[in-house]
């Protein structure tokens, strides 16, 4: 019997339009009504995630910026907030400062960039994000929860490997998509933060079912009692977790479909 459900957002819970479908919202509400802990673990900032989840009929517990910040409601104080040391942020920025790499620094206040990035233009417009544009000299002084690097698919893979080798003892480095690399402080990940949060409310990771689609979900999916991949997951994730269950795509309500099936299997009818 699972006591908690944790889900990534983009590529997992949200459909191709970046929305939570009615079916998924109904499913999650059913879990909450039965006392099952529902948690969202995302690379987004807290305020960005809350906006996209604002239609849910319950307060969301969000592990944002890959676990660097935890809030149980919009008005609650952060239960965890862990920023990257400024010296390391400076080193990462200097090591990756090339024309084909775009930097976004995530802080508790939102997004910070040196220049506009067309790759995220539609996303920014749809989400209503306000981006703080700073100089190269100033951006490295932002108290960053996460640094996101966006580049070509080939370079993203190479960058992830290079930065892991160079900074692996001080930073967590992983790919959140084929074109992006996420960087947080060492020991800060969805898996580590989820485990810490659940321990605080008396729930074990083995009593948790998790959903994800990208490499920044890997450790979380491995640590959960049942880690479920989306059919649209990154090939790299499918390759390292070949035996994990796979549900339908994010655009086919894959999370809701799987939850409905698993709880029907355990003869618990939450969704009638």
ChimeraX commands (.cxc) that place a marker at each C-alpha (Angstrom):
marker #1 position 0.00,0.00,0.00 radius 0.5
marker #1 position 1.64,3.25,-1.10 radius 0.5
marker #1 position 1.46,6.20,1.28 radius 0.5
marker #1 position 2.90,8.84,-1.04 radius 0.5
marker #1 position 2.95,9.72,-4.73 radius 0.5
marker #1 position 5.61,11.99,-6.21 radius 0.5
marker #1 position 5.60,13.29,-9.76 radius 0.5
marker #1 position 7.80,15.37,-11.97 radius 0.5
marker #1 position 5.95,18.08,-13.92 radius 0.5
marker #1 position 7.24,18.79,-17.45 radius 0.5
marker #1 position 7.08,15.74,-19.67 radius 0.5
marker #1 position 5.36,13.79,-16.88 radius 0.5
marker #1 position 2.32,15.27,-15.15 radius 0.5
marker #1 position 1.78,18.17,-17.55 radius 0.5
marker #1 position 0.51,17.60,-21.08 radius 0.5
marker #1 position 2.09,19.07,-24.22 radius 0.5
marker #1 position 0.33,22.38,-23.51 radius 0.5
marker #1 position 1.91,22.57,-20.06 radius 0.5
marker #1 position -1.41,21.90,-18.30 radius 0.5
marker #1 position -2.80,19.45,-15.77 radius 0.5
marker #1 position -5.69,17.63,-17.41 radius 0.5
marker #1 position -9.07,17.29,-15.69 radius 0.5
marker #1 position -8.57,13.56,-15.38 radius 0.5
marker #1 position -5.20,14.00,-13.70 radius 0.5
marker #1 position -6.50,16.71,-11.35 radius 0.5
marker #1 position -9.42,14.46,-10.33 radius 0.5
marker #1 position -7.05,11.55,-9.75 radius 0.5
marker #1 position -4.70,13.59,-7.54 radius 0.5
marker #1 position -7.60,15.04,-5.56 radius 0.5
marker #1 position -8.81,11.51,-4.88 radius 0.5
marker #1 position -5.42,10.60,-3.44 radius 0.5
marker #1 position -5.35,13.67,-1.18 radius 0.5
marker #1 position -8.88,12.98,0.06 radius 0.5
marker #1 position -7.79,9.50,1.14 radius 0.5
marker #1 position -4.79,10.81,3.09 radius 0.5
marker #1 position -2.12,9.90,0.57 radius 0.5
marker #1 position 0.72,12.42,0.39 radius 0.5
marker #1 position 1.01,14.01,-3.06 radius 0.5
marker #1 position 4.30,15.74,-3.87 radius 0.5
marker #1 position 5.60,17.47,-6.97 radius 0.5
marker #1 position 9.33,17.32,-7.71 radius 0.5
marker #1 position 10.39,19.66,-10.49 radius 0.5
marker #1 position 13.24,21.58,-12.01 radius 0.5
marker #1 position 11.01,24.67,-12.12 radius 0.5
marker #1 position 11.11,27.42,-9.53 radius 0.5
marker #1 position 8.48,27.26,-6.80 radius 0.5
marker #1 position 6.41,30.20,-8.08 radius 0.5
marker #1 position 6.53,28.88,-11.65 radius 0.5
marker #1 position 5.38,25.43,-10.52 radius 0.5
marker #1 position 2.61,26.88,-8.35 radius 0.5
marker #1 position 1.24,28.85,-11.26 radius 0.5
marker #1 position 0.92,25.79,-13.46 radius 0.5
marker #1 position -0.62,23.81,-10.57 radius 0.5
marker #1 position -2.95,26.61,-9.46 radius 0.5
marker #1 position -6.02,24.80,-10.77 radius 0.5
marker #1 position -5.61,21.91,-8.34 radius 0.5
marker #1 position -8.16,21.93,-5.50 radius 0.5
marker #1 position -5.51,21.48,-2.77 radius 0.5
marker #1 position -2.29,23.12,-1.60 radius 0.5
marker #1 position 0.71,21.63,-3.35 radius 0.5
marker #1 position 3.89,20.44,-1.67 radius 0.5
marker #1 position 6.62,21.30,-4.17 radius 0.5
marker #1 position 10.26,20.26,-4.28 radius 0.5
marker #1 position 11.48,22.89,-6.74 radius 0.5
marker #1 position 14.76,23.51,-8.57 radius 0.5
marker #1 position 15.54,19.78,-8.43 radius 0.5
marker #1 position 15.06,19.70,-4.67 radius 0.5
marker #1 position 16.97,22.84,-3.72 radius 0.5
marker #1 position 13.81,24.36,-2.21 radius 0.5
marker #1 position 10.78,22.84,-0.47 radius 0.5
marker #1 position 7.49,24.57,0.32 radius 0.5
marker #1 position 4.23,22.97,1.43 radius 0.5
marker #1 position 2.06,25.89,0.32 radius 0.5
marker #1 position 2.36,29.24,-1.39 radius 0.5
marker #1 position 2.36,31.19,1.88 radius 0.5
marker #1 position 4.53,28.80,3.87 radius 0.5
marker #1 position 8.15,29.47,4.64 radius 0.5
marker #1 position 10.63,27.31,2.78 radius 0.5
marker #1 position 11.37,24.13,4.72 radius 0.5
marker #1 position 14.61,23.79,2.80 radius 0.5
marker #1 position 16.50,26.33,0.71 radius 0.5
marker #1 position 19.99,25.44,-0.46 radius 0.5
marker #1 position 21.93,27.72,-2.79 radius 0.5
marker #1 position 25.07,27.06,-4.82 radius 0.5
marker #1 position 28.19,28.64,-3.27 radius 0.5
marker #1 position 28.98,31.83,-5.18 radius 0.5
marker #1 position 32.54,30.73,-5.91 radius 0.5
marker #1 position 31.26,27.57,-7.59 radius 0.5
marker #1 position 28.63,29.48,-9.55 radius 0.5
marker #1 position 31.40,31.75,-10.83 radius 0.5
marker #1 position 33.54,28.75,-11.79 radius 0.5
marker #1 position 30.71,27.03,-13.66 radius 0.5
marker #1 position 29.81,30.24,-15.47 radius 0.5
marker #1 position 33.42,30.87,-16.52 radius 0.5
marker #1 position 33.92,27.27,-17.64 radius 0.5
marker #1 position 30.81,27.32,-19.84 radius 0.5
marker #1 position 30.87,30.88,-21.17 radius 0.5
marker #1 position 30.71,30.19,-24.90 radius 0.5
marker #1 position 28.37,31.62,-27.57 radius 0.5
marker #1 position 26.45,28.35,-27.95 radius 0.5
marker #1 position 25.64,27.92,-24.24 radius 0.5
marker #1 position 22.84,29.91,-22.63 radius 0.5
marker #1 position 22.73,30.33,-18.84 radius 0.5
marker #1 position 19.68,30.68,-16.59 radius 0.5
marker #1 position 20.19,31.15,-12.85 radius 0.5
marker #1 position 17.21,30.05,-10.70 radius 0.5
marker #1 position 16.76,31.79,-7.36 radius 0.5
marker #1 position 13.94,32.04,-4.82 radius 0.5
marker #1 position 12.93,35.21,-6.69 radius 0.5
marker #1 position 12.73,33.64,-10.16 radius 0.5
marker #1 position 14.79,33.45,-13.35 radius 0.5
marker #1 position 17.94,35.44,-14.10 radius 0.5
marker #1 position 19.63,35.63,-17.52 radius 0.5
marker #1 position 22.33,37.63,-19.27 radius 0.5
marker #1 position 20.44,37.71,-22.55 radius 0.5
marker #1 position 17.15,36.57,-24.02 radius 0.5
marker #1 position 16.96,32.94,-25.08 radius 0.5
marker #1 position 14.61,32.11,-27.96 radius 0.5
marker #1 position 14.60,28.46,-26.85 radius 0.5
marker #1 position 12.49,29.46,-23.83 radius 0.5
marker #1 position 10.55,32.34,-25.41 radius 0.5
marker #1 position 7.23,30.48,-25.77 radius 0.5
marker #1 position 7.58,28.94,-22.31 radius 0.5
marker #1 position 8.23,32.31,-20.69 radius 0.5
marker #1 position 5.30,33.92,-22.48 radius 0.5
marker #1 position 2.88,31.10,-21.62 radius 0.5
marker #1 position 3.92,30.92,-17.97 radius 0.5
marker #1 position 3.96,34.66,-17.39 radius 0.5
marker #1 position 7.46,34.52,-15.93 radius 0.5
marker #1 position 9.33,37.75,-15.38 radius 0.5
marker #1 position 13.02,37.35,-16.21 radius 0.5
marker #1 position 15.66,39.46,-14.48 radius 0.5
marker #1 position 18.36,40.35,-17.02 radius 0.5
marker #1 position 21.80,40.96,-15.52 radius 0.5
marker #1 position 25.33,41.55,-16.72 radius 0.5
marker #1 position 27.89,38.75,-16.80 radius 0.5
marker #1 position 29.55,40.35,-13.79 radius 0.5
marker #1 position 26.35,40.54,-11.74 radius 0.5
marker #1 position 24.64,37.24,-12.53 radius 0.5
marker #1 position 27.27,35.16,-10.73 radius 0.5
marker #1 position 26.32,36.94,-7.48 radius 0.5
marker #1 position 22.72,35.69,-7.61 radius 0.5
marker #1 position 22.02,33.27,-4.72 radius 0.5
marker #1 position 21.16,30.44,-7.09 radius 0.5
marker #1 position 19.23,27.34,-6.25 radius 0.5
marker #1 position 20.01,25.91,-9.68 radius 0.5
marker #1 position 21.93,26.84,-12.81 radius 0.5
marker #1 position 20.45,25.66,-16.09 radius 0.5
marker #1 position 22.57,25.44,-19.23 radius 0.5
marker #1 position 20.80,25.24,-22.59 radius 0.5
marker #1 position 22.61,24.30,-25.78 radius 0.5
marker #1 position 22.55,21.79,-28.65 radius 0.5
marker #1 position 21.75,18.16,-27.96 radius 0.5
marker #1 position 25.29,17.05,-28.72 radius 0.5
marker #1 position 26.91,19.76,-26.60 radius 0.5
marker #1 position 24.52,19.21,-23.67 radius 0.5
marker #1 position 25.66,15.62,-23.36 radius 0.5
marker #1 position 29.32,16.61,-23.60 radius 0.5
marker #1 position 28.89,19.44,-21.09 radius 0.5
marker #1 position 27.17,17.15,-18.61 radius 0.5
marker #1 position 30.08,14.72,-18.76 radius 0.5
marker #1 position 32.74,17.44,-18.55 radius 0.5
marker #1 position 31.13,19.29,-15.65 radius 0.5
marker #1 position 30.50,16.05,-13.76 radius 0.5
marker #1 position 34.20,15.25,-14.05 radius 0.5
marker #1 position 35.37,18.73,-13.07 radius 0.5
marker #1 position 32.82,19.60,-10.38 radius 0.5
marker #1 position 31.40,16.23,-9.36 radius 0.5
marker #1 position 32.65,16.48,-5.78 radius 0.5
marker #1 position 31.05,19.88,-5.26 radius 0.5
marker #1 position 27.97,19.95,-7.48 radius 0.5
marker #1 position 25.18,17.73,-8.77 radius 0.5
marker #1 position 25.13,17.73,-12.58 radius 0.5
marker #1 position 22.48,16.03,-14.72 radius 0.5
marker #1 position 20.45,16.47,-17.89 radius 0.5
marker #1 position 16.83,17.57,-17.50 radius 0.5
marker #1 position 16.24,17.24,-21.25 radius 0.5
marker #1 position 18.26,16.51,-24.37 radius 0.5
marker #1 position 19.11,20.22,-24.65 radius 0.5
marker #1 position 19.56,21.22,-21.00 radius 0.5
marker #1 position 21.93,20.56,-18.12 radius 0.5
marker #1 position 20.90,21.22,-14.49 radius 0.5
marker #1 position 23.40,22.08,-11.75 radius 0.5
marker #1 position 22.70,22.18,-8.00 radius 0.5
marker #1 position 24.83,21.96,-4.86 radius 0.5
marker #1 position 26.28,18.57,-4.03 radius 0.5
marker #1 position 23.77,16.40,-2.18 radius 0.5
marker #1 position 20.83,18.37,-3.56 radius 0.5
marker #1 position 18.62,16.30,-5.82 radius 0.5
marker #1 position 15.00,15.28,-6.11 radius 0.5
marker #1 position 15.80,11.94,-4.48 radius 0.5
marker #1 position 17.74,13.34,-1.51 radius 0.5
marker #1 position 15.23,16.08,-0.76 radius 0.5
marker #1 position 12.24,13.77,-1.18 radius 0.5
marker #1 position 13.75,11.26,1.23 radius 0.5
marker #1 position 14.42,14.01,3.79 radius 0.5
marker #1 position 10.92,15.45,3.46 radius 0.5
marker #1 position 9.19,12.07,3.71 radius 0.5
marker #1 position 11.25,11.07,6.72 radius 0.5
marker #1 position 10.02,14.19,8.47 radius 0.5
marker #1 position 6.38,13.11,8.05 radius 0.5
marker #1 position 6.98,9.46,8.85 radius 0.5
marker #1 position 6.86,7.96,5.36 radius 0.5
marker #1 position 9.47,5.68,3.83 radius 0.5
marker #1 position 10.71,5.96,0.26 radius 0.5
marker #1 position 9.73,2.32,-0.17 radius 0.5
marker #1 position 6.12,3.35,0.48 radius 0.5
marker #1 position 6.26,5.87,-2.35 radius 0.5
marker #1 position 5.47,5.63,-6.05 radius 0.5
marker #1 position 7.30,8.06,-8.34 radius 0.5
marker #1 position 6.88,9.27,-11.93 radius 0.5
marker #1 position 9.45,10.91,-14.20 radius 0.5
marker #1 position 10.77,11.28,-17.72 radius 0.5
marker #1 position 14.30,12.74,-17.56 radius 0.5
marker #1 position 17.74,12.07,-16.12 radius 0.5
marker #1 position 17.16,14.50,-13.26 radius 0.5
marker #1 position 14.47,12.02,-12.14 radius 0.5
marker #1 position 16.80,9.01,-12.21 radius 0.5
marker #1 position 17.84,8.79,-8.57 radius 0.5
marker #1 position 14.30,9.55,-7.40 radius 0.5
marker #1 position 12.83,6.77,-9.53 radius 0.5
marker #1 position 15.49,4.34,-8.31 radius 0.5
marker #1 position 14.85,5.21,-4.67 radius 0.5
marker #1 position 11.04,4.98,-4.73 radius 0.5
marker #1 position 9.28,1.75,-3.91 radius 0.5
marker #1 position 8.01,1.88,-7.48 radius 0.5
marker #1 position 9.56,4.19,-10.05 radius 0.5
marker #1 position 7.48,4.63,-13.19 radius 0.5
marker #1 position 8.81,5.98,-16.49 radius 0.5
marker #1 position 6.73,7.87,-19.00 radius 0.5
marker #1 position 6.53,6.41,-22.52 radius 0.5
marker #1 position 8.00,9.72,-23.73 radius 0.5
marker #1 position 10.99,9.52,-21.37 radius 0.5
marker #1 position 14.52,10.39,-22.50 radius 0.5
marker #1 position 16.19,7.40,-24.16 radius 0.5
marker #1 position 19.04,7.66,-21.65 radius 0.5
marker #1 position 16.61,7.18,-18.76 radius 0.5
marker #1 position 14.99,4.16,-20.38 radius 0.5
marker #1 position 18.44,2.68,-21.00 radius 0.5
marker #1 position 19.51,2.85,-17.36 radius 0.5
marker #1 position 16.14,1.69,-15.99 radius 0.5
marker #1 position 15.16,-1.01,-18.49 radius 0.5
marker #1 position 13.16,-3.06,-15.98 radius 0.5
marker #1 position 11.07,-0.25,-14.50 radius 0.5
marker #1 position 7.38,-0.05,-15.38 radius 0.5
marker #1 position 6.39,2.34,-18.16 radius 0.5
marker #1 position 3.09,4.19,-18.40 radius 0.5
marker #1 position 1.51,6.14,-21.25 radius 0.5
marker #1 position 2.89,9.49,-22.40 radius 0.5
marker #1 position 2.33,12.75,-20.57 radius 0.5
marker #1 position -0.15,13.73,-23.27 radius 0.5
marker #1 position -2.20,10.58,-22.63 radius 0.5
marker #1 position -2.64,11.14,-18.86 radius 0.5
marker #1 position 0.02,8.54,-18.19 radius 0.5
marker #1 position 0.33,9.39,-14.48 radius 0.5
marker #1 position -3.42,9.23,-13.85 radius 0.5
marker #1 position -3.84,6.03,-15.86 radius 0.5
marker #1 position -1.11,4.27,-13.88 radius 0.5
marker #1 position -2.35,5.46,-10.50 radius 0.5
marker #1 position -5.89,4.38,-11.29 radius 0.5
marker #1 position -4.67,0.92,-12.30 radius 0.5
marker #1 position -2.38,0.38,-9.34 radius 0.5
marker #1 position -4.96,1.35,-6.76 radius 0.5
marker #1 position -7.61,-0.69,-8.49 radius 0.5
marker #1 position -5.16,-3.54,-8.28 radius 0.5
marker #1 position -5.00,-3.06,-4.53 radius 0.5
marker #1 position -8.81,-2.89,-4.46 radius 0.5
marker #1 position -9.00,0.69,-3.30 radius 0.5
marker #1 position -11.57,2.73,-5.19 radius 0.5
marker #1 position -10.66,6.38,-4.88 radius 0.5
marker #1 position -11.82,7.61,-8.20 radius 0.5
marker #1 position -15.52,6.85,-8.62 radius 0.5
marker link #1:1,2 radius 0.2
marker link #1:2,3 radius 0.2
marker link #1:3,4 radius 0.2
marker link #1:4,5 radius 0.2
marker link #1:5,6 radius 0.2
marker link #1:6,7 radius 0.2
marker link #1:7,8 radius 0.2
marker link #1:8,9 radius 0.2
marker link #1:9,10 radius 0.2
marker link #1:10,11 radius 0.2
marker link #1:11,12 radius 0.2
marker link #1:12,13 radius 0.2
marker link #1:13,14 radius 0.2
marker link #1:14,15 radius 0.2
marker link #1:15,16 radius 0.2
marker link #1:16,17 radius 0.2
marker link #1:17,18 radius 0.2
marker link #1:18,19 radius 0.2
marker link #1:19,20 radius 0.2
marker link #1:20,21 radius 0.2
marker link #1:21,22 radius 0.2
marker link #1:22,23 radius 0.2
marker link #1:23,24 radius 0.2
marker link #1:24,25 radius 0.2
marker link #1:25,26 radius 0.2
marker link #1:26,27 radius 0.2
marker link #1:27,28 radius 0.2
marker link #1:28,29 radius 0.2
marker link #1:29,30 radius 0.2
marker link #1:30,31 radius 0.2
marker link #1:31,32 radius 0.2
marker link #1:32,33 radius 0.2
marker link #1:33,34 radius 0.2
marker link #1:34,35 radius 0.2
marker link #1:35,36 radius 0.2
marker link #1:36,37 radius 0.2
marker link #1:37,38 radius 0.2
marker link #1:38,39 radius 0.2
marker link #1:39,40 radius 0.2
marker link #1:40,41 radius 0.2
marker link #1:41,42 radius 0.2
marker link #1:42,43 radius 0.2
marker link #1:43,44 radius 0.2
marker link #1:44,45 radius 0.2
marker link #1:45,46 radius 0.2
marker link #1:46,47 radius 0.2
marker link #1:47,48 radius 0.2
marker link #1:48,49 radius 0.2
marker link #1:49,50 radius 0.2
marker link #1:50,51 radius 0.2
marker link #1:51,52 radius 0.2
marker link #1:52,53 radius 0.2
marker link #1:53,54 radius 0.2
marker link #1:54,55 radius 0.2
marker link #1:55,56 radius 0.2
marker link #1:56,57 radius 0.2
marker link #1:57,58 radius 0.2
marker link #1:58,59 radius 0.2
marker link #1:59,60 radius 0.2
marker link #1:60,61 radius 0.2
marker link #1:61,62 radius 0.2
marker link #1:62,63 radius 0.2
marker link #1:63,64 radius 0.2
marker link #1:64,65 radius 0.2
marker link #1:65,66 radius 0.2
marker link #1:66,67 radius 0.2
marker link #1:67,68 radius 0.2
marker link #1:68,69 radius 0.2
marker link #1:69,70 radius 0.2
marker link #1:70,71 radius 0.2
marker link #1:71,72 radius 0.2
marker link #1:72,73 radius 0.2
marker link #1:73,74 radius 0.2
marker link #1:74,75 radius 0.2
marker link #1:75,76 radius 0.2
marker link #1:76,77 radius 0.2
marker link #1:77,78 radius 0.2
marker link #1:78,79 radius 0.2
marker link #1:79,80 radius 0.2
marker link #1:80,81 radius 0.2
marker link #1:81,82 radius 0.2
marker link #1:82,83 radius 0.2
marker link #1:83,84 radius 0.2
marker link #1:84,85 radius 0.2
marker link #1:85,86 radius 0.2
marker link #1:86,87 radius 0.2
marker link #1:87,88 radius 0.2
marker link #1:88,89 radius 0.2
marker link #1:89,90 radius 0.2
marker link #1:90,91 radius 0.2
marker link #1:91,92 radius 0.2
marker link #1:92,93 radius 0.2
marker link #1:93,94 radius 0.2
marker link #1:94,95 radius 0.2
marker link #1:95,96 radius 0.2
marker link #1:96,97 radius 0.2
marker link #1:97,98 radius 0.2
marker link #1:98,99 radius 0.2
marker link #1:99,100 radius 0.2
marker link #1:100,101 radius 0.2
marker link #1:101,102 radius 0.2
marker link #1:102,103 radius 0.2
marker link #1:103,104 radius 0.2
marker link #1:104,105 radius 0.2
marker link #1:105,106 radius 0.2
marker link #1:106,107 radius 0.2
marker link #1:107,108 radius 0.2
marker link #1:108,109 radius 0.2
marker link #1:109,110 radius 0.2
marker link #1:110,111 radius 0.2
marker link #1:111,112 radius 0.2
marker link #1:112,113 radius 0.2
marker link #1:113,114 radius 0.2
marker link #1:114,115 radius 0.2
marker link #1:115,116 radius 0.2
marker link #1:116,117 radius 0.2
marker link #1:117,118 radius 0.2
marker link #1:118,119 radius 0.2
marker link #1:119,120 radius 0.2
marker link #1:120,121 radius 0.2
marker link #1:121,122 radius 0.2
marker link #1:122,123 radius 0.2
marker link #1:123,124 radius 0.2
marker link #1:124,125 radius 0.2
marker link #1:125,126 radius 0.2
marker link #1:126,127 radius 0.2
marker link #1:127,128 radius 0.2
marker link #1:128,129 radius 0.2
marker link #1:129,130 radius 0.2
marker link #1:130,131 radius 0.2
marker link #1:131,132 radius 0.2
marker link #1:132,133 radius 0.2
marker link #1:133,134 radius 0.2
marker link #1:134,135 radius 0.2
marker link #1:135,136 radius 0.2
marker link #1:136,137 radius 0.2
marker link #1:137,138 radius 0.2
marker link #1:138,139 radius 0.2
marker link #1:139,140 radius 0.2
marker link #1:140,141 radius 0.2
marker link #1:141,142 radius 0.2
marker link #1:142,143 radius 0.2
marker link #1:143,144 radius 0.2
marker link #1:144,145 radius 0.2
marker link #1:145,146 radius 0.2
marker link #1:146,147 radius 0.2
marker link #1:147,148 radius 0.2
marker link #1:148,149 radius 0.2
marker link #1:149,150 radius 0.2
marker link #1:150,151 radius 0.2
marker link #1:151,152 radius 0.2
marker link #1:152,153 radius 0.2
marker link #1:153,154 radius 0.2
marker link #1:154,155 radius 0.2
marker link #1:155,156 radius 0.2
marker link #1:156,157 radius 0.2
marker link #1:157,158 radius 0.2
marker link #1:158,159 radius 0.2
marker link #1:159,160 radius 0.2
marker link #1:160,161 radius 0.2
marker link #1:161,162 radius 0.2
marker link #1:162,163 radius 0.2
marker link #1:163,164 radius 0.2
marker link #1:164,165 radius 0.2
marker link #1:165,166 radius 0.2
marker link #1:166,167 radius 0.2
marker link #1:167,168 radius 0.2
marker link #1:168,169 radius 0.2
marker link #1:169,170 radius 0.2
marker link #1:170,171 radius 0.2
marker link #1:171,172 radius 0.2
marker link #1:172,173 radius 0.2
marker link #1:173,174 radius 0.2
marker link #1:174,175 radius 0.2
marker link #1:175,176 radius 0.2
marker link #1:176,177 radius 0.2
marker link #1:177,178 radius 0.2
marker link #1:178,179 radius 0.2
marker link #1:179,180 radius 0.2
marker link #1:180,181 radius 0.2
marker link #1:181,182 radius 0.2
marker link #1:182,183 radius 0.2
marker link #1:183,184 radius 0.2
marker link #1:184,185 radius 0.2
marker link #1:185,186 radius 0.2
marker link #1:186,187 radius 0.2
marker link #1:187,188 radius 0.2
marker link #1:188,189 radius 0.2
marker link #1:189,190 radius 0.2
marker link #1:190,191 radius 0.2
marker link #1:191,192 radius 0.2
marker link #1:192,193 radius 0.2
marker link #1:193,194 radius 0.2
marker link #1:194,195 radius 0.2
marker link #1:195,196 radius 0.2
marker link #1:196,197 radius 0.2
marker link #1:197,198 radius 0.2
marker link #1:198,199 radius 0.2
marker link #1:199,200 radius 0.2
marker link #1:200,201 radius 0.2
marker link #1:201,202 radius 0.2
marker link #1:202,203 radius 0.2
marker link #1:203,204 radius 0.2
marker link #1:204,205 radius 0.2
marker link #1:205,206 radius 0.2
marker link #1:206,207 radius 0.2
marker link #1:207,208 radius 0.2
marker link #1:208,209 radius 0.2
marker link #1:209,210 radius 0.2
marker link #1:210,211 radius 0.2
marker link #1:211,212 radius 0.2
marker link #1:212,213 radius 0.2
marker link #1:213,214 radius 0.2
marker link #1:214,215 radius 0.2
marker link #1:215,216 radius 0.2
marker link #1:216,217 radius 0.2
marker link #1:217,218 radius 0.2
marker link #1:218,219 radius 0.2
marker link #1:219,220 radius 0.2
marker link #1:220,221 radius 0.2
marker link #1:221,222 radius 0.2
marker link #1:222,223 radius 0.2
marker link #1:223,224 radius 0.2
marker link #1:224,225 radius 0.2
marker link #1:225,226 radius 0.2
marker link #1:226,227 radius 0.2
marker link #1:227,228 radius 0.2
marker link #1:228,229 radius 0.2
marker link #1:229,230 radius 0.2
marker link #1:230,231 radius 0.2
marker link #1:231,232 radius 0.2
marker link #1:232,233 radius 0.2
marker link #1:233,234 radius 0.2
marker link #1:234,235 radius 0.2
marker link #1:235,236 radius 0.2
marker link #1:236,237 radius 0.2
marker link #1:237,238 radius 0.2
marker link #1:238,239 radius 0.2
marker link #1:239,240 radius 0.2
marker link #1:240,241 radius 0.2
marker link #1:241,242 radius 0.2
marker link #1:242,243 radius 0.2
marker link #1:243,244 radius 0.2
marker link #1:244,245 radius 0.2
marker link #1:245,246 radius 0.2
marker link #1:246,247 radius 0.2
marker link #1:247,248 radius 0.2
marker link #1:248,249 radius 0.2
marker link #1:249,250 radius 0.2
marker link #1:250,251 radius 0.2
marker link #1:251,252 radius 0.2
marker link #1:252,253 radius 0.2
marker link #1:253,254 radius 0.2
marker link #1:254,255 radius 0.2
marker link #1:255,256 radius 0.2
marker link #1:256,257 radius 0.2
marker link #1:257,258 radius 0.2
marker link #1:258,259 radius 0.2
marker link #1:259,260 radius 0.2
marker link #1:260,261 radius 0.2
marker link #1:261,262 radius 0.2
marker link #1:262,263 radius 0.2
marker link #1:263,264 radius 0.2
marker link #1:264,265 radius 0.2
marker link #1:265,266 radius 0.2
marker link #1:266,267 radius 0.2
marker link #1:267,268 radius 0.2
marker link #1:268,269 radius 0.2
marker link #1:269,270 radius 0.2
marker link #1:270,271 radius 0.2
marker link #1:271,272 radius 0.2
view
